[in-house]
């Protein structure tokens, strides 16, 4: 209807109708109960408590991702960037393409839909590249993320009983857990798609090497950040508006990004922190923010340290079960009490397990594998893991295949450990 509409007014009408229907479905399933709870909280705050009924319904698998796929499709058709897909089966395949259905990356119409029209790209080279990504994704997920999750869940689900040291360790662990979990899924999704000859968008580029929060968002969940940039930030005016409006646009987009992750106040705060930091960086660095040169030097180390601390602060809100737990985490960390007895307890039989939920053996392995990940990521930061592995000669290349397989089978945490982003 958008494509056939005779004038722009009707095109906008059909576009608005499609967007409203898509977001209405998402709202009912994902955000209705959150709004009801917020209304009850507000009414109670003003001493006029009200009661509203909640919906007791299941959240459809991958609803956030295929909603965004559908919306980007109709917007791209409206803009004339793609033609309407006449084949209903192919359109449904685009919306629900299984490797990235439940956790992304969020595919663009112009990138994925044309590839689905030519599903005959079965090449040996694609299988080689696909399996490298799958192996590397399984290693990050099962060996690192699922091991760290044991400690993070143990501490963050019992914040009132946790010590300063355990919260510091669990918070640092979570930064790597969520990265390895989500980027591991993305690697597997890209790898599986590659087996079919389909290229999906790269979703991560070593985000923890970022020297600013702005750079972090050019490296973290790239498909989501660019989606919000193209379909929300730019339509709002982007940076081609007044200073006050630009500040609003930036913070608003990140608050919406936080809300997209989940119907919880903690995600709103997490999004607001990143939006505010982008505004602050704009005033601190000005237009020179894009001119910060890569490399290891004193200034970049300071920038990296500040950025990493800001990201960690945001992750506390992201992981905490509620707002009160978030502030309790910060309060206990800043107290920094009984640290040395807790350090000694790590080396006492059973001490590490009671402190951070991990046996000392697993605690040491967790640190070792994090260091291994950082080293490998730094070494392949320019070429990428695929090129780095496939450019090796036969012996070291097969050593990588066998070695990663061994690490997953021997050190992987098997069981029901769903991906973190399944909940979004």
JOCORJO-V597355 format. One record per residue. N is the residue number from 0. RES is the residue in one small letter. PHI is phi in degrees with one decimal (none if undefined). Layout:
((N/RES/PHI) (N/RES/PHI))
//
This chain:
((0/x/none) (1/x/-63.8) (2/x/-67.1) (3/x/-91.6) (4/x/-59.9) (5/x/-76.1) (6/x/-141.6) (7/x/-68.5) (8/x/-62.9) (9/x/-70.4) (10/x/-58.2) (11/x/-64.5) (12/x/-62.5) (13/x/-67.6) (14/x/-62.5) (15/x/-60.4) (16/x/-61.5) (17/x/-64.1) (18/x/-64.1) (19/x/-62.2) (20/x/-62.0) (21/x/-61.1) (22/x/-71.8) (23/x/-64.6) (24/x/-62.3) (25/x/-62.4) (26/x/-61.8) (27/x/-60.8) (28/x/-78.8) (29/x/-110.3) (30/x/-120.2) (31/x/-59.5) (32/x/-65.0) (33/x/-65.4) (34/x/-65.8) (35/x/-61.5) (36/x/-63.9) (37/x/-63.1) (38/x/-62.7) (39/x/-66.6) (40/x/-63.4) (41/x/-65.6) (42/x/-63.3) (43/x/-67.8) (44/x/-62.8) (45/x/-94.1) (46/x/61.0) (47/x/-130.6) (48/x/-57.6) (49/x/-126.8) (50/x/-119.2) (51/x/-125.0) (52/x/-81.1) (53/x/-94.2) (54/x/-87.8) (55/x/-104.8) (56/x/-133.5) (57/x/-81.7) (58/x/-83.3) (59/x/-60.6) (60/x/-62.2) (61/x/70.8) (62/x/-62.0) (63/x/-64.2) (64/x/-72.6) (65/x/-77.8) (66/x/-66.1) (67/x/-66.0) (68/x/-59.6) (69/x/-63.7) (70/x/-66.2) (71/x/-62.6) (72/x/-62.5) (73/x/-68.8) (74/x/-67.4) (75/x/-64.8) (76/x/-64.1) (77/x/-60.1) (78/x/-76.8) (79/x/79.6) (80/x/-80.4) (81/x/-138.5) (82/x/-91.6) (83/x/-62.0) (84/x/-81.4) (85/x/-81.7) (86/x/-90.9) (87/x/-61.6) (88/x/-60.5) (89/x/-66.8) (90/x/-64.4) (91/x/-64.2) (92/x/-65.3) (93/x/-62.6) (94/x/-67.3) (95/x/-117.0) (96/x/-55.7) (97/x/-62.9) (98/x/-61.0) (99/x/-115.9) (100/x/-62.9) (101/x/-93.2) (102/x/-150.8) (103/x/81.7) (104/x/-67.5) (105/x/-75.3) (106/x/-79.8) (107/x/-91.9) (108/x/-56.5) (109/x/-66.3) (110/x/-91.2) (111/x/-91.4) (112/x/-57.8) (113/x/-61.2) (114/x/-68.8) (115/x/-72.2) (116/x/-83.9) (117/x/-136.5) (118/x/-86.8) (119/x/-138.2) (120/x/-95.8) (121/x/-89.5) (122/x/-124.5) (123/x/-58.4) (124/x/-62.5) (125/x/-66.0) (126/x/-66.5) (127/x/-60.3) (128/x/-65.3) (129/x/-62.3) (130/x/-71.8) (131/x/-61.0) (132/x/-65.6) (133/x/-64.0) (134/x/-58.9) (135/x/-66.5) (136/x/-65.9) (137/x/-63.8) (138/x/-62.0) (139/x/-64.0) (140/x/-74.4) (141/x/-83.8) (142/x/-86.6) (143/x/-100.1) (144/x/-59.7) (145/x/-70.5) (146/x/-71.4) (147/x/-66.9) (148/x/-60.5) (149/x/-58.7) (150/x/-70.0) (151/x/-60.7) (152/x/-64.8) (153/x/-60.5) (154/x/-80.0) (155/x/-74.4) (156/x/-87.5) (157/x/-139.2) (158/x/-60.3) (159/x/-64.4) (160/x/-100.1) (161/x/-79.3) (162/x/-96.1) (163/x/-60.0) (164/x/-65.0) (165/x/-63.9) (166/x/-70.8) (167/x/-63.3) (168/x/-63.3) (169/x/-65.0) (170/x/-68.4) (171/x/-65.0) (172/x/-59.3) (173/x/-65.4) (174/x/-59.0) (175/x/-86.1) (176/x/-62.2) (177/x/-69.3) (178/x/-66.5) (179/x/-67.0) (180/x/-68.1) (181/x/-76.5) (182/x/-69.1) (183/x/-63.5) (184/x/-61.0) (185/x/-61.3) (186/x/-61.3) (187/x/-64.0) (188/x/-62.8) (189/x/-64.2) (190/x/-67.0) (191/x/-62.6) (192/x/-61.9) (193/x/-63.0) (194/x/-59.3) (195/x/-92.8) (196/x/78.5) (197/x/-110.3) (198/x/-98.6) (199/x/-100.8) (200/x/-69.7) (201/x/-62.7) (202/x/-107.0) (203/x/-140.7) (204/x/-135.6) (205/x/45.2) (206/x/-62.6) (207/x/-78.5) (208/x/-93.6) (209/x/-69.5) (210/x/-103.3) (211/x/-145.0) (212/x/-67.5) (213/x/-59.4) (214/x/-66.7) (215/x/-55.0) (216/x/-79.9) (217/x/-89.5) (218/x/-118.9) (219/x/-104.1) (220/x/41.8) (221/x/-58.8) (222/x/-64.9) (223/x/-76.0) (224/x/-63.0) (225/x/-72.9) (226/x/-62.3) (227/x/-64.1) (228/x/-63.3) (229/x/-78.3) (230/x/-108.0) (231/x/-132.7) (232/x/-63.0) (233/x/-67.4) (234/x/-59.4) (235/x/-75.9) (236/x/118.0) (237/x/57.2) (238/x/-102.1) (239/x/-95.6) (240/x/-137.8) (241/x/-64.8) (242/x/-60.3) (243/x/-63.4) (244/x/-66.6) (245/x/-63.8) (246/x/-60.7) (247/x/-61.1) (248/x/-56.7) (249/x/-64.5) (250/x/-66.7) (251/x/-60.4) (252/x/-61.7) (253/x/-74.2) (254/x/-64.6) (255/x/-63.6) (256/x/-60.2) (257/x/-63.0) (258/x/-64.6) (259/x/-60.3) (260/x/-69.7) (261/x/174.7) (262/x/-85.6) (263/x/-154.3) (264/x/-59.8) (265/x/-61.6) (266/x/-70.7) (267/x/-63.6) (268/x/-65.3) (269/x/-57.8) (270/x/-64.1) (271/x/-63.8) (272/x/-58.4) (273/x/-68.6) (274/x/-63.5) (275/x/-64.0) (276/x/-66.4) (277/x/-64.0) (278/x/-65.5) (279/x/-60.9) (280/x/-62.9) (281/x/-61.8) (282/x/-79.4) (283/x/-74.1) (284/x/-98.0) (285/x/65.5) (286/x/-72.5) (287/x/-76.6) (288/x/-61.5) (289/x/-80.7) (290/x/-95.8) (291/x/-65.1) (292/x/-77.5) (293/x/-71.0) (294/x/124.9) (295/x/-97.5) (296/x/-146.2) (297/x/-60.1) (298/x/-62.7) (299/x/-68.3) (300/x/-64.4) (301/x/-63.4) (302/x/-60.8) (303/x/-62.0) (304/x/-61.3) (305/x/-63.6) (306/x/-62.0) (307/x/-64.4) (308/x/-64.4) (309/x/-61.4) (310/x/-62.5) (311/x/-61.9) (312/x/-57.6) (313/x/-63.2) (314/x/-65.3) (315/x/-59.6) (316/x/-65.7) (317/x/-62.7) (318/x/-88.3) (319/x/-59.1) (320/x/-70.0) (321/x/-160.6) (322/x/-62.7) (323/x/-62.3) (324/x/-63.7) (325/x/-59.5) (326/x/-70.3) (327/x/-64.5) (328/x/-60.8) (329/x/-62.3) (330/x/-61.4) (331/x/-71.0) (332/x/-65.3) (333/x/-70.2) (334/x/-64.1) (335/x/51.0) (336/x/-104.2) (337/x/53.3) (338/x/-72.6) (339/x/-63.5) (340/x/-59.7) (341/x/-70.1) (342/x/-61.1) (343/x/-64.4) (344/x/-67.2) (345/x/-60.5) (346/x/-98.2) (347/x/-92.0) (348/x/-51.5) (349/x/83.7) (350/x/-68.8) (351/x/-63.8) (352/x/-66.6) (353/x/-75.0) (354/x/-82.5) (355/x/-124.4) (356/x/82.4) (357/x/-117.0) (358/x/-64.9) (359/x/-57.6) (360/x/-59.9) (361/x/-70.6) (362/x/-62.3) (363/x/-65.0) (364/x/-60.7) (365/x/-60.0) (366/x/-64.5) (367/x/-61.0) (368/x/-71.9) (369/x/-63.3) (370/x/-62.3) (371/x/-63.1) (372/x/-61.8) (373/x/-61.1) (374/x/-63.0) (375/x/-65.3) (376/x/-61.7) (377/x/-68.0) (378/x/-68.9) (379/x/-107.6) (380/x/-60.8) (381/x/-93.9) (382/x/-87.3) (383/x/88.7) (384/x/-64.7) (385/x/-63.0) (386/x/-63.3) (387/x/-61.0) (388/x/-77.1) (389/x/-70.7) (390/x/-84.2) (391/x/-73.6) (392/x/-70.9) (393/x/-58.3) (394/x/-64.6) (395/x/-65.5) (396/x/-66.6) (397/x/-70.9) (398/x/-63.8) (399/x/-64.4) (400/x/-57.6) (401/x/-68.0) (402/x/-64.0) (403/x/-67.2) (404/x/-60.5) (405/x/-61.7) (406/x/-61.8) (407/x/-66.9) (408/x/-70.2) (409/x/-89.4) (410/x/-108.5) (411/x/-69.7) (412/x/-94.3) (413/x/-90.4) (414/x/138.6) (415/x/-87.1) (416/x/-126.8) (417/x/-68.0) (418/x/-71.9) (419/x/-56.0) (420/x/-78.2) (421/x/-60.8) (422/x/-77.0) (423/x/-99.6))
//
